Amino acid sequence: MFDDFDIDDDGGGAGAGDDSQPLASTLTLSPPASSCEYWGDETLEQHLLVLFNAGRLPHGMIFSGIKGVGKATFAYRFTRFLMKESEKSDSSMGGGLFGGEEEALAPTSMNISAEDPIFAQIESAAHLDFNIVEPALKTNSTQKRDVIEVAQIRKASDFFKLKSSRDGGWRVALIDDADLMNRSAQNALLKLLEEPPKNALIILVCHRLGSMLPTIRSRCQTFNFAPMGDNKVSDIIQGLKPDVTPEELDLMLSLSAGSVGRAVRFTNEVAFDVLTDLQAALSQWPNLNWPELHMLAERLSYAKDDVTRSTFKEYMLWLFSECIKTKVNRSFINEDWLKAMTASYDLKQLITLQDDLKKHFSDVEIGNLDNMHYYLGAFFLLPTAK
């Protein structure tokens, strides 16, 4: 739900950099479509306002960056702004929206009140000039599929064939998780980008820019959303979980890797308990207590919830990621047992162990194998001391 969030990178924004009060104390845990505030870098917003007021907005935009740094939140914010401006004026963007004597009234902010009808219309995807494309839900499940099909992009193409509800108004298609489009879907999108309708905007929220066709990237303007700095993420974690210890905070900061969405997930009570249990059990490496690990795997397998599974998977993969980064960059790990693990294996061995772990998770998920095997099998792949 919070894979993307309403806080961005290290740049100053509304509510950013206030040391007198934790940033998280005013945080609203809302999904991107419902987020009223945006505490990210104002530079991008001001840049787009300049382009908007000059009538030079690109017809295709890519918001690129890791999950949880505010890409989707900003996309919804920008969409609400465009819909509001279309409502204010029936004139086209050519030569500036306001023109003539109203030039001084050019907007300086994208803020739209949550009480404005447009806010609710965009949030519920009910606005006639807005189209959201995202992975469909799996059959009989609340989980999304890992692909966007060509049929979904064709529907977006049909959407742009319709006339705007406002004379000269904007029509916006937001493609979330755009890097999940298969090749056919991307080719269909490419045709749309080659001949875009007037006052049409396609926003691609992309977590893995390399998955997009080069021809799509060349026809869009890319805006990079940087990971958030540790100070801001730390404020959020401590605001949501005031009793967190310095050791737990360090662990969550490392796991979050600058992603606010990930940090928020780890403050969830279930996720937090999984993290602390794993840290306590595995920090005994290389003298692991296998009866204790068996009991932990059994307890986790009984949970049968997505939060427990995803947190376990992220933590286990993080272990090897930290070891590999240390080998490559010779960076500092603030965990003695991880230092020892890193020193015990060369880079090739660590990468092989990580690949084996990824394959294990994939095999269990695809084969719908026993839940106990998901956890205990991962523990069995842990390296042993030499």
N, C-alpha and C positions, 0 to 999 in steps of 0.2 A: 504493500500500500504506500509506503514511504520511500520507494526506490528513488524518487526524485523529491526535492524538498524546496522550501522557500528561503534558503540561505545559499549564497554562492561562495565566491572565493575571498581572497585576502583584502581586496579593495574595500575602500570605505563606502558604506551605504547607510541607509536609514537604520539607526540602531546599532551600527557597527562601531567598534572601537571605544565603547563606553566602559571604562574600567570601574566605575563606581557601582555598577549594577550588572550582574551576570546577564549575558545576552539571552540565555534560556529562560530567564524569569518572565519574559514577555512572549515566549514562544507559543505559537498555536500549532498543535499537532494536526495539521490538515493535509489531505492529499493535494497535489498540484492544482487541480481544477477548483478547489475550494479555498486556496490560500489567498487571503486578502492582502497580506503584507509581503514585502520583498526586501530582505536585508542584505542583498548581494551588492556587487560592485555597480555603482551608478554609471560607470563609464560607458558600458554597452547601451544602457537605456538612453543616455544623452546622445550618443552617436546615432542611434536609430531615430531619435526625435529630430536630429538635424537632417537626416535623409528624408524623413517623412515631410517635414516642413518645406524642403526643397523639391518635393515631388520626385525623389530619386531612390525610392525603396526598390531593392532587388525583388524579382518575382519568386526566387527560390532562396531559402536560408537553411543552413545546417547548424544546429546547436550541438556542438560536440564536447564530450568530456565523460568522465567516469560517472556511474550512477550515483545519484544522491547529492549533486552539487547545484541543483536549482534550474536545470535546463527546461524541464516541462513546466515548472512553476512560472518561469519567465515567459515561456511560449503562451501560456494561458493569459498572463498579464498583458502581453502585447496584443493578443487577439481581442481581448475585452476593450482595449484602448482603440483599436481600429474600428470595431463595431460602434463604439460610442461616437467616434469622429464621423463615421458615415451617417449616424443619426443626426448629428449637428448640422450637416451640410449635404445637399444633394449635388454639389459640384464635384467634378473629378479632381484628381490629384495634380493635374497638369498646371505648372506655374505656381504651385503652392496651394494648399487646400483653402486657405482663407482669402488670399488675394486682396488686392486693393487696400482699402482703409483698415481692414481687419487683420493685416499682416502682424500687427503688434500683439494680437491675441493668439498667436501660434502657441500650441501647448508646450509646456515645459516639464510635464510629468505624465506618467502613464497611470497614475492612481485612479481607480474607479471604485466608488463606494460599494460595499457589500449589499447596501440597500437598493442599489440601482437595479432595475429589472434586467438589464443586460448581463449583470453578474450571474444571476440565477439561470438565465437562458444559456450562457456559455457553460456554466457548471454542469447543467443537465443535458448539454448538447442539443438543445431545443431551438437554438437560433437558426433562422432560415439561411443565413449567410456563413454558417460555420459547419465544417465537417471534420469529425475526428476519425482517424484510422489507427487502429491498434490491434494487437493479436487477439483473436477470438478466444473465448473460453473453451476449455476441453469439455468433452461430453460428460454430463453429470458431475461437473467439478467446478469449483470456484477458481481454479488455477488457469492461467492463460497458456495458450499454445506457444511454441517457440518459433513460429513462422507467421509472416504476413503473406497471404496468397494474392495472386494476380487479380482475382475477382474483386477483392477489396479496393485495389488501386483503380480498377475500371469504374467502380461505383464513384470514386472520387473524381474521375474524369467526367463522368456524367453530371456530377454535381456542378462542375464549372461550366457546363453547357447551359445551365439555367441562368436567368437574369437575376441580378441582385435585387433584393427587396427594397433597396434605396437607389434612386437614380444616381448612377456614378459611384455607388458605394462599393466597399471592399467585400470580397469573398475569400475566406481563409480555410485552407485544409491543413490540419495538424496531424502529422504522421508520427506517432509515438513508437519508440523502439524500432525506428526505421531501419536499423541494421539487421532486423529479422526478416526483411523482405527477401523472398527467394529471387532467383535470377529473372524469372518471367515477370514478377511484380516490378522489379527494378527497370526492366526494359519498357514496361508499360508506363512507368513514371517518367522515364526519359522522353518518351514521345510527348507527354504533357508539358515537360519543361522546355522542349524545343519550340513549341508554339503556345506560349501561355496566353490566356485571355487577359484583357485589360483589367487592371485593378484586381488581379488574382495573386494571392500569396500562398506559397507552399512552404510550411515549416517542418523540417525533418529533425526530430529529436533523436540523436545518435550516440550510442555508448561506445561503439567501435567503428571509427571512421574508415578504417581499412577495409571493412566489409562492404562499403559502398562502391559502386562502379566508378571508375575515374571520370567517365563522361558525365555522370550525375554531379560529382564534386566540381567539375569544371563549369557547370551551368548554374551552380549555387554559390552564394557567398557564405563562407564558413566562419562561425563565431565560436571560439574556444572558451570553455568554462573550466577554469583551473580548480584543482582540489583546494579545500579550505585549509587554512593554517591551523596548527595544533592549539594555539591559544583560543581561537574561536570555538573549535570543536570541544575543547576542554571546558569552556564556559557552559556549553550546551549540556554536556554529560553531567556536570556537577549541578546544574540547575534542575535537571530531570531526576538526578539521583544524588541528593546532597550527602548521603552517608558513604559514598564511594571512597575507598582507601586509595592512597597514592599508587600502590602497586596495581590495583584493579584499574585505575584511571590510565596508567601507562599501557596496560594490556589493551584496553578498549581503544585508545588513541592509535596504537599500532594496527589493530584489526580494522579500524575505520578508514585509515589511509586517506584522510581528508574528505571523506564522504559523510555528509550530515545524515543522509538517509540511513546509512549503515550504523552510524553512532546511535541514532534514535532506536533502531531495532535492538541494539545490544543493551539498551536501558530497559527494555521490556523485561518483566520479572522472570518469565520462563527462560528467555535467552541469557539473561544475566546469571541465573542459577546454573545453566549448562556451562557457561564460560568458566565460572569459578570452580565447578566440580572438575572440569577437564584440567584446568590449571593446577589444581591441588594434586590430582592423580598423576599427571604426566611430568610435573616438575621433579619427581623422584627419579627420573631417568638418569643413569642407566639401570638403577635398581628398582625397576617397576614392580609393583605389588599386583601380580596377575589375578589372584582371587578378588582383589578390590576392583580391578578393571572389568572382570566378568560381571560383578554385581552392578557396576556403573553401566555397562552395556545393556544389561537386563532391564535396569530401571529406565534408561532412555528409550529402549524398544517398546516399553509399555505405554509411553506417552503418545506415540502415533500422531503427532501433530507436526505441521510444516515448520513451525518456529524451532522446535527441538532439532529436527533434521537439518535445516539450513544452517543453524548456528554451529552444530557439530561439524558439518562439512566445511564451513568457512574457517573454523578454528584449525582443523586438521591440515587443510591446505596451506593455511597461514604459517604453520610450523616450518614446512619445507621452503616456503617462499622466503621466510626470514633467513633461513640457513643459506639458501642460494644467493640472496642479495648480499649477505655478509661475505661469502666466498668471492663474489664478483667485485664488490665495492670496498671490501674490507671495512664495512661499517660496524658500529658498536651495537651489540645486542645486550639489553639490560636484564638478561636472564642467564645465570651461570650454567644451567643445564643445557640451554640452547647453544651456548658457546662451546660446551663440551661436545655436543652432537655435531656441530659444524666442524670442529677440529678433527673429528673421528672419520670423516668421509671427504673424498674429493668431490669436485663440482659435478663430474659425470655421474657419480653414484647418487648424489642428492637429486639430480634431475630425473634419474631413472626411478628413484623412490617416489618422487612426486607424480611422475607419469603413471606409475603402478596404482597409486592412490586414486588418481582421477579416473582411471579405467575401472577400478573397483566400484566407485560410486556410480559410474555410468552403467556398468553391467547390472548392478542391483536395481537401479531405477528402471532401466529398459526391460529387464526380465521380471520386474515386480517380485523380487525375491524376498525371503523372510526378513523382517525388520531387525531381528537380532543380528543377522549376518551383516547388515549395513554397518552396525557399530563395532561388533567384535572383530569382523573381518578387517576393518580399518586399523584397529589396535594391533592386529597380528602383522600388519605391514610396517609398523614402527621399526626403525633400525635398532639393532642391539649394539652394545658397546664392544669395541675391539680390544 
